[in-house]
Amino acid sequence: MSEQRLYQSVAKQIREAIEAGEFPVGARLPGERELAERFNVSRVTIREAEIALEALGWISIKTGSGVYVLSRDPHVAGSLPDVTAFDLTAARAVFEAEAAALAAANIDDSSLAELEGLIAVMSSPTASDAESSIADQKFHETIARISGNPVVEHCIKLIWRMRTELPKVKQVYQSVCHHDWDSRTDEHAAILHALKARDPQASRAAMRDHFHRLFEAMLAAEEAEALAEVRRRTQHDRDRFMATMSAQG
């Protein structure tokens, strides 16, 4: 196992121990030497795992004092900001493009096969909208995982929470994505093609192109909705005018 994946594995095991209650909130984690012996890794790997866990909000590293478990109050950690679909898409273009570039340098054949399988679900004529949406999310989160950076992966998962849990954002995405499965499938295939070539620049560009097209589709949908609203108001005013004229005889 590579050093990069080794510290991620250790971080995961420490996190699971925290979730299981072995290390409660406020508790001090064992020292680097003890943890290194427990997980049969170097102290450097333990240090890297702890830095990753601190970035994700699981622990606090206090120089000269130790490493302490932080509160994971779901009402605090789980709250989401009030953002628009346009804000979210702009952020996705930044984070996910870089994740794709990182993934291109790390990806292996099994991960490529996993992504191909998800595209197959998205493009299947028998798949429901829900099944296609889940495959879409897994496609992007898989690339984030392959990037090898737990902070990038965490940020992208948080972005996807906003994408699926904020009502206004979810509504905009649903109104756009329901009508453009063919375009989305082609764009995901282009991203996969660049990843297969292990080309970071092409992978970054393919992901950016995906979000640029999505952004334009969202603008077009908003414009169409605004035009429809103007027409509704115009018709309402016309009906009121005609009703007034009829009443006057």
N, C-alpha and C positions, 0 to 999 in steps of 0.2 A: 504494500500500500504506500502511495506517495506521501511525503511529509505533509502536503497540503490536505489530503484527505484524512490523514491520521489525526491531525488536530481537530478536524471537524467531527470525526468519530468520537473523540474524547469529549469534546464540548457537548455532543448529543448525550453521552452517557452521564455527564455531570448534570445536565439539565433534567434528565429523567430521574436522577436521584433526588434533585430538588423537588420535582413534581410529586414524587412518591413520599415526600415528607422526611427523607433521611437528613436533609439539610433545611430546616425550617427558616422562615423569614427572620432576618436579623442574626442568624447563626453565622459563625465564622467557618469558612471552609478549611479543611486540613491543609497543611503547608504543601509547597511544591514537591518536596522530597517524598512525602507520604503518598500524595496523589500519583506521582511518577511510578512509585512501586506498585500501587494498586492497579494502575492501568498498563503497567509494563512498557512505559514510554519514557522519553527523556524529559528533563525539567523544562527544556525549551519548548517542547510540544505542549506541556501543561500550561506554560505561560501564554502561548499563542491561543490555546483553547479558552483561557480565562479572558483574554483581550476580546475574543469574539463574543463571549457571553456577556461581557460588560457592554459592548456595542449594541447588543440586542436587549439590554435592560434587565438581565437576569441577576447580575451581581454588580458589586461596587468594589473596585480595587483601591485600597487606601494604603499608600506608601508608608512603610514602617509600622503598619498596624495589622494588615491582613486583607483577606477577601471575604466580603459579606454578602449574604443573600438578600436581594431586594424584594419588596412587596410586589405582587402581581395582581393588584386589585383590578378586577375586570372592568369596573366602572371608570377607572382612570386609564388603564392600558388599552382598553378596548374602544375608547371614544374615537370618533372620526370627525375630521374638520368638515365644515360646510363649504364644499367646492363645486364648481361647475364642471360639466362634461368637457368643456374646452380646456379648462385648467388641467384636468386630469389627463387628457390626451396629450397635451404639451409635455407634461411630466413623464408620461410613459415613453414618449419619443426619445427623451434624454436617457432615462434609466435603462429601458429595454434595448435600445440601440447599443449601449455600452456592454450590457449583459451578453448580447449576441456576439460582440467582438471578442469578449473574454471566453465565451463558450467555444468559439471557433478554434481556439488554441488548446482546449482541453477535451473536446468531444471524441468519443470512441464509437466503434461500430454498433454496440448495443444501444447506446443513446440515440444514434441516428435511426436505428430500427424503431425505437420507441416513438420518436417524432413522426416517422413515416406512418406508423399505426394511428396516431392521433389525427393526422391529415386525412387518412382514409375514412375515419369516422366523420370528420367535418364535411367531406365531399360525398358521403354516401347518400343516395336519394331516399333511402329508407330511414335515415336518422331523423329524429325529431329535433325541433329547435333547441330543446333543453339538452339533448345529447350532444348536439353540435357545439353548443355554448360551453358545456363542460369540457369537451375535447379542446376547444379553443383556449380556455383558461389553463388547462394542463400543459398545452403546447408551450405557452409563454412561461409558466412557472418551471417547467422542465429545463428550458434554456437558462433561466435564472439559477437553477440548481447547478447546472453544468458549468456555469461561469466560475464556480469554485470559490466565490466570495460570499460568506454568510451574511454580510451586511447588505450587499446588493440583493441577495435572495430575499432577505427580510423586507427590504423596502418595496420590492416588486410585489410580494405577497400582500403587503399593506395597501399598495395601490389597487390591487385586485379586490381587496375588501371594499374599498371605496367604490370601485366599478360595479360591484354586485349588491352592495348593501345600502348605498345612498339612493333614496327613491328618485330624485330628480336626475341623477347621473344614469341610473339604471334605465329610466324611461327613455332618455335620449339615445342611449346605445341600442336599446331594443328596437326603437323606431328606425334606426339606420341599418343595423346589422341583419334584421329580418329580410331585407330586400337585396342584399349584396353577397350572398354566400359564394357565388362563382368568383367574384373579385377577391374575396378574402382567401379562398382556397388557392388561387393563383399566387397571391402574395405570400402565403405561408410556404408554398412550394418553392418560391424564389429564395426565401430565407433558408429553407432546408438545403437547397442547392449550394448556396454560399457556405453553409456550415460543412457540407460534405467536402468542399474544396479546402477546408481548413483555412479560409481566407477571412481574417478579422475585418479588413476594410470593406470587403463585399458584404459580409454579414451585417455590419453596422449600417451600410447603405440600404440594404434590402429591408431591414427593420424600420429605418427612417421612412423609406418610401411607403411602407405599409401604413404608418401613422399619418403621413402627409395625405394620402388618399382618403383615409378615414376622416381626417379633419375637414377636408373639402366636402365630403359627403354630409358631415354634420352641419356645415355652413349652408349647404344647399337645402337640407331638410328644414333648418330654421327659417330660411328665406321663404320656402314654400308655405310653412305654417303661418308666417307673418302675412303673406299675401292672401292666404285663405281667411285669416281673421279680418283683414281689410274688406274682403268681399262680403263676409258675413255682416259686418257693420253697415256696409253700403246697402245691402239688401234690406236690412232691418230699417234703416232710415227711409228707404224707398217705400217700404210697406206702410210705415207710419204716415208718410206724406200722402199716399194714395188713400189711406183710410180717412185722413182728415178731409181730403177733397171730396170724398164720397159722402161724408157726414154733412158737408155744407151744401150738398145737392148741386 
